[in-house]
Amino acid sequence: MARTLDDALDQLRRDPAHPVRTRVDGMVVEVRVVREVPVDRTAVEVFEQVGPWAGETTDEILAILAEARRRGSRREVPGL
């Protein structure tokens, strides 16, 4: 555990892959480096790139929900 917040930041500069804990005003805090993700596209652009939904149709989803309500909202999911 780092002695001060400045010590924690120094440790992160030396090894940004590992979070560092320190105590600040009686609280133990963990400081870590996060990758900055540039926002160069809007959500609309991302969804356009992903393309249309290729899963269940609206009618199939409604049938699944109706069956779940009938069973008391407990649906088994294969493979989980």
N, C-alpha and C positions, 0 to 999 in steps of 0.2 A: 504494500500500500504506500503510495506516495505521501510525503509529509505535507505538501501544499499543492494547491491547484497549479501553480507555476511549475512545480516539480513534475506533476502529472503531464502537463503539456510538453515539457522537455522530454519525458520518456516517450510520449507519442511521436514526437519529431524523430527520435532515434529509431523507434520501432512502431510504425503506424498500424501494423497488423494485429497488435494486441491491445485490448482495452486496459485502462489503468484506473484503479480505485483510489480515492482520497477522501478525507473528511473535511467538510465545509460547514461551518456553523452547526456542528453537532450531527450532521447528516452524512452518511456514507454515500458518495456519488461515484458513478462509473463514467469515465470519459472515453470516448472512442472516436476514431476517424471514420467518416462516412464518405462514400464516393459521391461526388457531385454529378448529378445527371442533368445534362443540358436539356432544356425544354425547347426543342426546335420544331415540334409538331403539335398540333391540337389533337384533342381526343377524336374529333371527326376524322382527321387524317389517319390516325392509328386504326380506327375501326374500318375505314375504307381499305386500308392495306390488309387487314385480317380477312375481310371478305364476308360473304353472307353466312348465316348460321347453317350448319349442315347436320344438325342433330334432330331432335324430336320436333314434330310439327306442333302447331298450337293445339290441335285436337288431341294429340298424344299427351301433351303436357297437362291439358285439362282432365283427361282420363286418369292420369297418374295422380293428380291432386284429388280428384273425386274418390278414387280408390283409397287413398291415404286417409281422407276424412271418414270414409266408411269403416276403415280398420282402426280408427282412433289415432290417426296421424303417425302410425309406426310402419314404415316401409323398409323392407330388407334391401340392402344394396349389395349386389353380387361383388365378391372380391374384396370386401372390407372386413 
